[in-house]
Amino acid sequence: MTWTPIIEATYFDGIRTDLLTTAAGIVSCLLIVVGLGILYKVFH
């Protein structure tokens, strides 16, 4: 088995990008939910 570092590096870069995108999406959703909750409490 011969490992090609270029393929490995791009493979892991792809995974890391996907994880970052997923994490960013989750954080965005949480911020929106928290923001709506705060607004709801402020105005009600």
Buried (B, 14 or more C-beta within 10 A) or exposed (E): EEEEEEEEEEEEEEEEEEEEEEEEEEEEEEEEEEEEEEEEEEEE
